[in-house]
Amino acid sequence: MKAKRFARAAIPLVGSAALVFAMQGTALATNRVDVPDGGGYGQWQQNPSGSIPGDSIRACDTHSDGDYVRVDLDVNRNGSIDRTAWTKGHTAPFCSAWISGNLPEDTPVTIWVMRVDSGGTILLPEGQGNFYS
């Protein structure tokens, strides 16, 4: 599965949503990346804010269509998935818990946001967001 993820990250995706932010300093806003064809979104939280931990991701499913939303985090943008959040097994609308872990400041990260069918097949296109810890 990691080989597939690496290949996916290395190949440009036609029609995918790409957001690039150079987030540094004390920004507390949660960044959102939508599934390009709808159905949900993923979030990246750089710094702690209230009950939201820093360096964290979560997945949100907004449509009751039988699919779920998965968010993968690639620390250092090296093609290896380091964290995953998903909404599998929950009825929409639903957001997963925040999946977190401290990262050194200014670490580059990529999140991949995708819709997955009940059989586990990733439905393209995917959303991609590039951020910093």
N, C-alpha and C positions, 0 to 999 in steps of 0.2 A: 504494500500500500504506500510506503514511503517513496518508492520509485515513481509511482503514479503522481503523487503530490509534487515531487521535484520536477517531473516533466511538465506538469500543469503550470507550475510557477515559472518555468523557463520559457514557455511558449506564449507569445502574445495572444491574448484572447480577443477576437473580434467581437465588438459590441459589449465588452465588459466595462463596468464603471470603475474608473481609477481616480482616486483622490490622493493628492500628495500634500502633506503638511510638514513644515519644519517647526515642530512644537518644542519650544524651550522655555525656561523660566518658570513662572508660577501659574500658568494657565490651568484652570480647573474644569474647563468645558469637556463634556463627553463628546467624542467624535463618533459619527454615525456613518455606516456604509450600507446602502440598500442592496438587496438582491436585485440585479438589473431587470429581471422580468417580473418582479413583484413577489409578494408572499411573506416578506419579512425584512429584517435588517440585523446587522451586527454592530456592536459598540466597543470602542477602545477608550479606556479611562487612564490618562497619563499619570495624574497625581491624585492622592486621596481627596475626597470631597464628601463631607458628611459621612454616611454609612457606606459609600462606594470606595473600595480599596484602590490604591494606585496600581499602575502597570497591570490592568485587568481587562478581560474581554467578557462579553456575554452575547447570547443569541436570542433574537425575538422573532416569533412567528405571529403573523398578523392575519392569516387566512386559514379557515378550516377546510383545507383541500386534501388532506391525507398526507401531505408532504411535511417535512420538518426543515428547520434552518440549522445549519452548522457553521461555526466560526472557528477557523484555524489560525493560530498565532505562530509566526516564524520569527524568532529572535535572531538578530543579526542578518536577516534576509539571505540565509545560506541554503534555502531549499529544504530544510528540516523542520517539521512541524513540532513545536514545543508545548503547545497547549491547545485544547479543543473544548468548546462549549457547544451544546446543542439543545434543541427543544423536543427531541424524540420522546414519544410516549405521553406527550401533554397535548391537551386540546387548546387550539388557538382561540383567542389571543393569549399568548404566554411568553414570558421572558425567562431564560435560565438564570441561575445564580451567577454572580460574578466569579470568574476563575482568575486568580491573581497569584502573584509571586514577585518579590522585589527584583528589579533590574538596575544595573548601574545607570546613572544619568547619561542621557544622550545616546543610549543604545538604539540602533535602528531596528524597527520591527515592521513586519507586514502582516495584515490580517486579510484572510480570504473569507468571504461570506458567500454561502451557497445554499441553494434549495436542494433537498435530497428526497427522493421518493421513498415509499414505505419499504421497498426492496433494497435500499442502500445505494441506489444509483444517483450520482451527482448530476443534477440537471443544469446544463450550461445555458446562458453565460453566468459567470461568477462575478462578484464584486471584489475589488481589491482596494485596500487603503494602506498607504505607507506613512508611518509615524515615527516618533522618537520617544524614548522613555523619559 
